[in-house]
């Protein structure tokens, strides 16, 4: 039982790290894409 609990906690922490990484990547993209569009047409 304790093994299963430990496995579940490891899985949850891995998912949390993965989720945080992807939210950071997405927020960077949300910043970068408008900048790239502005660079293409300056006005």
Helices and strands as residue ranges (DSSP letters): H 2-40
